[in-house]
């Protein structure tokens, strides 16, 4: 037993050595010199999906332990520790007051409700109290029952299978007429939940609905796993939602990668970019799969989008940073860089923004 413990300690610290050498400058240099042709390369082999432009290094259980049990390398002010978005009540009354206007509402985390040309969309719906283990810190901006009062048909966009993005109980509660757009490998899971209207998309595949809208699945730099689904057995994706009025980029979860520059070239006139700002501390552990605020701003510039909407902050505590910290971090960075604040829509829970070009 003593020998096993010694071996575990040796492996633990050997895993830590390279992590301490992590450099943001080297990381960004690596990203910016990636060959964009790999975005179009095969990305499935031996039963697993992968990111061909920059394969993810194996993260062992020892890396997870190091993160969880090492001293916190960041310090936060009391405001940063305690800050959370406000929760705005009476969603139905506020939506009804809009008439037929197109809008986006932040329900919480990566869950957004959109209405464009009277068609309702919802992204990564989670209404549950927990994302497997992490407990919700702010309530949803609209309930499932209220949602059902708005519409009996909703188009549901799923970015990947992690529990804070794919919540089984929430999926089961959605209207039966719902249509689900999911990355490759997830269709059978939805059918097992008796959700049979499923459109499964690989990267670069698209679905068009009667010229009313088009959904294009795009690469993201992430990974997948659930208790009942092995690591990377299903795909992860970002999406471009294209309508006659608006083009909206939905990033889901992703680290910073060369894809954003490619999308900015391929999809001109992106109106809104929904970009993740969550779980980015500590950087040595999170940098591959999660952007920090500085990188999210880089991605926004790469995309050439008009408006930036930060996602996934203020609902669950997932990284080392406090859940409300990303919003404060983003506000500081916007001010430091002298950006036009009107282009950054840092929403409260339940807040509604009218969509415009």
C-alpha positions in Angstrom: 0.0 0.0 0.0 2.9 2.4 0.9 4.5 1.6 -2.5 1.3 2.4 -4.3 1.0 5.7 -2.5 4.6 6.7 -3.4 3.9 5.9 -7.0 0.8 8.0 -7.0 2.6 10.9 -5.5 5.4 10.6 -8.1 2.9 10.5 -10.9 1.0 13.4 -9.4 4.0 15.7 -9.3 5.3 14.5 -12.7 2.0 15.6 -14.2 2.4 19.0 -12.4 5.8 19.8 -13.8 4.8 20.6 -17.4 1.6 22.4 -16.2 3.7 25.0 -14.3 5.5 25.9 -17.5 2.2 26.9 -19.3 2.6 30.2 -21.2 -0.3 32.2 -22.6 2.0 33.7 -25.2 3.2 30.3 -26.4 -0.3 28.9 -26.4 -1.6 31.8 -28.6 1.3 31.5 -30.9 0.5 27.8 -31.3 -3.1 28.6 -32.1 -2.4 31.3 -34.6 0.0 29.1 -36.6 -2.6 26.3 -36.9 -3.3 25.1 -40.5 -6.9 25.9 -41.2 -7.2 23.0 -43.6 -7.4 20.7 -40.5 -10.8 22.3 -39.7 -12.1 20.3 -42.7 -10.2 17.1 -42.0 -11.7 13.7 -40.8 -12.3 13.9 -37.1 -13.5 10.4 -36.1 -11.3 7.3 -35.6 -11.6 4.1 -33.6 -14.9 5.1 -32.1 -13.9 8.5 -31.0 -14.2 12.1 -32.3 -11.2 14.4 -32.0 -10.1 17.9 -33.0 -7.7 17.3 -36.0 -6.1 20.8 -36.0 -4.8 20.4 -32.4 -5.6 17.1 -30.7 -6.3 17.4 -27.0 -3.6 16.1 -24.7 -4.7 13.4 -22.3 -5.8 14.8 -19.0 -5.4 12.1 -16.3 -7.3 11.9 -13.0 -4.1 13.2 -11.4 -4.4 16.5 -13.3 -7.9 16.8 -11.9 -6.7 16.1 -8.4 -3.9 18.7 -8.8 -6.4 21.3 -9.8 -8.8 20.5 -7.0 -6.3 20.2 -4.2 -3.6 22.6 -5.1 -3.5 26.1 -3.6 -5.7 28.6 -5.4 -3.3 30.6 -7.7 -5.8 33.5 -8.2 -7.1 36.0 -5.6 -10.5 37.6 -6.0 -12.1 40.7 -4.3 -15.2 40.4 -2.2 -17.2 41.9 -5.1 -15.8 39.3 -7.5 -16.6 36.5 -5.1 -20.2 37.6 -4.5 -21.3 39.2 -7.8 -24.2 37.5 -9.6 -26.5 38.7 -12.3 -29.9 40.0 -11.3 -33.0 37.9 -12.0 -35.8 39.8 -13.8 -39.3 38.5 -13.1 -42.5 38.2 -15.1 -41.1 36.8 -18.4 -44.4 36.1 -20.0 -45.9 39.6 -19.5 -42.7 41.1 -20.9 -42.6 38.9 -23.9 -46.3 39.5 -24.7 -45.7 43.2 -24.5 -43.2 42.9 -27.4 -45.9 42.1 -30.0 -44.2 40.3 -32.9 -40.7 41.7 -32.3 -37.7 39.4 -32.6 -35.9 38.9 -29.3 -33.3 37.0 -27.3 -33.7 36.1 -23.6 -31.0 34.8 -21.3 -32.6 32.0 -19.3 -29.3 31.2 -17.6 -25.9 29.5 -18.3 -25.9 28.6 -22.0 -29.7 28.5 -22.2 -31.0 31.3 -24.5 -34.6 31.7 -25.8 -34.9 33.3 -29.2 -37.8 34.3 -31.4 -37.2 35.2 -35.0 -40.0 35.6 -37.5 -42.4 34.0 -34.9 -40.1 30.9 -34.8 -38.9 29.9 -31.3 -35.4 28.5 -30.7 -33.8 27.5 -27.4 -30.1 26.7 -26.9 -28.8 24.0 -24.5 -31.9 24.1 -22.2 -31.3 23.4 -18.6 -34.0 24.2 -16.0 -32.8 21.7 -13.3 -31.4 22.6 -9.9 -28.1 20.8 -10.7 -25.9 20.1 -13.7 -25.2 16.6 -12.4 -23.3 17.9 -9.3 -22.9 21.7 -9.4 -25.9 23.4 -7.9 -27.7 26.3 -9.6 -27.0 29.7 -8.0 -29.6 31.7 -10.0 -33.0 30.5 -11.1 -34.0 30.1 -14.8 -35.3 33.3 -16.4 -38.3 31.4 -17.6 -39.8 28.1 -16.5 -40.7 25.2 -18.8 -44.4 25.7 -18.0 -44.2 29.3 -19.1 -42.3 28.3 -22.2 -45.1 25.9 -23.1 -47.5 28.8 -22.8 -45.6 30.7 -25.4 -45.3 27.9 -28.0 -46.0 24.2 -28.6 -43.2 24.0 -31.2 -39.7 24.9 -30.4 -36.4 24.3 -32.2 -33.8 23.0 -29.7 -30.1 23.5 -30.5 -27.7 21.2 -28.5 -24.0 21.9 -28.6 -22.6 18.8 -26.8 -23.4 16.3 -24.2 -21.9 17.7 -21.0 -24.5 18.0 -18.2 -24.6 21.7 -18.1 -25.6 21.7 -21.7 -27.6 18.6 -22.1 -30.0 18.1 -19.2 -32.2 15.0 -19.5 -35.0 16.2 -17.3 -35.3 19.5 -19.1 -35.4 17.7 -22.5 -38.2 15.4 -21.3 -40.3 18.4 -20.2 -40.1 20.3 -23.5 -43.1 20.3 -25.8 -43.6 17.0 -27.7 -43.5 18.9 -31.0 -40.0 20.1 -30.4 -37.3 19.6 -33.1 -33.8 18.8 -31.8 -30.5 19.7 -33.7 -27.7 17.7 -32.2 -24.0 16.9 -33.1 -23.1 13.5 -34.6 -23.6 10.5 -32.3 -26.4 12.0 -30.1 -29.5 11.1 -32.2 -30.0 7.7 -30.6 -29.8 9.2 -27.1 -32.7 11.6 -27.9 -34.7 8.7 -29.4 -34.2 6.8 -26.2 -35.9 9.8 -24.5 -38.8 9.4 -26.9 -37.8 12.5 -28.8 -38.0 11.3 -32.3 -37.8 14.6 -34.3 -34.0 14.8 -34.3 -31.7 16.3 -36.9 -28.1 15.0 -36.4 -25.3 17.1 -37.9 -21.6 16.6 -38.5 -19.3 19.5 -38.8 -19.9 21.6 -41.9 -23.3 19.9 -42.5 -26.4 22.2 -42.7 -30.1 21.9 -42.3 -32.5 24.3 -44.1 -36.2 24.7 -43.1 -38.4 25.9 -45.9 -36.1 28.9 -46.6 -37.1 30.2 -43.1 -33.7 29.5 -41.5 -30.6 27.5 -41.9 -28.5 25.8 -39.2 -24.8 25.1 -40.0 -22.9 22.9 -37.6 -19.2 24.0 -37.2 -16.1 22.8 -35.4 -15.5 23.8 -31.8 -12.4 23.0 -29.7 -13.9 20.9 -26.9 -14.7 17.3 -25.9 -17.6 15.1 -24.7 -18.4 12.6 -22.0 -21.4 11.5 -19.8 -21.6 8.7 -17.3 -23.4 6.6 -19.9 -21.4 7.8 -22.9 -17.6 7.2 -23.1 -15.2 10.0 -23.7 -15.6 11.6 -27.2 -18.0 9.0 -28.4 -20.3 11.9 -29.5 -19.4 15.1 -31.3 -19.4 18.7 -30.0 -20.2 21.6 -32.2 -20.8 25.3 -32.6 -23.5 26.6 -34.9 -24.3 29.4 -37.3 -28.0 30.2 -37.3 -28.9 32.0 -40.5 -32.3 33.6 -41.1 -33.5 36.0 -43.7 -33.1 38.8 -41.1 -30.2 37.8 -38.9 -27.1 35.6 -38.6 -26.2 34.4 -35.1 -23.1 32.4 -34.1 -23.6 30.0 -31.2 -20.2 28.9 -29.8 -21.3 26.4 -27.1 -18.1 25.4 -25.2 -14.8 25.9 -26.8 -11.2 27.0 -26.3 -9.7 29.7 -28.5 -8.8 28.2 -31.9 -8.2 29.1 -35.5 -11.9 28.3 -36.4 -13.1 31.8 -35.4 -10.9 33.5 -38.1 -12.2 31.0 -40.6 -15.8 31.6 -39.7 -15.3 35.3 -40.0 -14.1 34.8 -43.6 -16.8 32.3 -44.6 -19.8 34.0 -42.9 -19.9 37.7 -43.6 -22.1 40.0 -41.6 -22.5 38.0 -38.4 -25.0 40.0 -36.3 -24.6 38.3 -32.9 -21.9 36.1 -31.4 -22.8 34.1 -28.3 -19.4 33.3 -26.8 -18.5 31.4 -23.6 -17.0 33.1 -20.6 -16.8 30.4 -18.0 -14.5 28.0 -16.2 -11.2 29.5 -17.4 -9.2 29.5 -14.2 -6.7 27.9 -13.7 -5.4 28.5 -17.2 -2.9 25.5 -17.2 -5.9 23.2 -16.8 -8.7 25.0 -18.7 -6.9 26.7 -21.6 -7.6 24.0 -24.2 -11.3 23.7 -23.8 -12.4 27.1 -22.3 -11.6 30.6 -23.4 -10.8 33.3 -20.9 -12.3 36.8 -21.4 -9.3 38.0 -23.4 -9.6 35.1 -25.8 -13.4 35.6 -26.1 -12.7 39.1 -27.2 -10.2 37.8 -29.7 -12.8 35.4 -31.0 -15.3 38.2 -31.3 -12.9 40.3 -33.4 -12.0 37.2 -35.5 -15.7 36.6 -36.3 -16.3 40.2 -37.2 -19.7 40.1 -35.4 -21.5 43.2 -34.5 -22.7 42.3 -31.0 -21.1 40.1 -28.3 -23.3 38.2 -25.8 -21.3 36.5 -23.0 -22.6 33.1 -22.1 -22.3 30.5 -19.2 -21.4 32.9 -16.3 -23.4 33.5 -13.2 -25.4 30.2 -13.0 -23.1 27.4 -12.0 -19.7 27.4 -10.2 -17.6 25.3 -12.7 -14.1 26.8 -12.6 -11.8 28.2 -10.0 -13.1 31.7 -10.6 -16.3 32.8 -8.9 -19.4 32.4 -11.2 -20.0 36.1 -11.5 -16.3 37.0 -12.1 -16.3 36.7 -15.9 -18.9 39.6 -16.3 -16.7 41.9 -14.2 -13.6 40.7 -16.0 -15.2 41.4 -19.3 -16.3 44.9 -18.3 -12.8 45.8 -17.3 -11.3 44.4 -20.5 -13.8 46.3 -22.6 -12.9 49.6 -20.9 -9.1 48.9 -21.1 -9.3 48.3 -24.8 -11.6 51.2 -25.5 -14.2 49.1 -27.2 -17.7 50.5 -28.0 -19.7 49.3 -25.0 -22.9 49.3 -27.0 -21.7 46.2 -28.9 -21.4 44.2 -25.7 -24.7 42.9 -24.3 -24.0 41.6 -20.8 -27.4 40.4 -19.8 -29.2 39.6 -16.6 -31.1 36.4 -16.0 -34.5 36.8 -17.7 -33.4 39.9 -19.5 -34.8 40.4 -23.1 -33.0 42.2 -25.9 -34.7 43.1 -29.1 -32.8 41.5 -32.0 -31.7 43.9 -34.7 -29.1 44.1 -37.4 
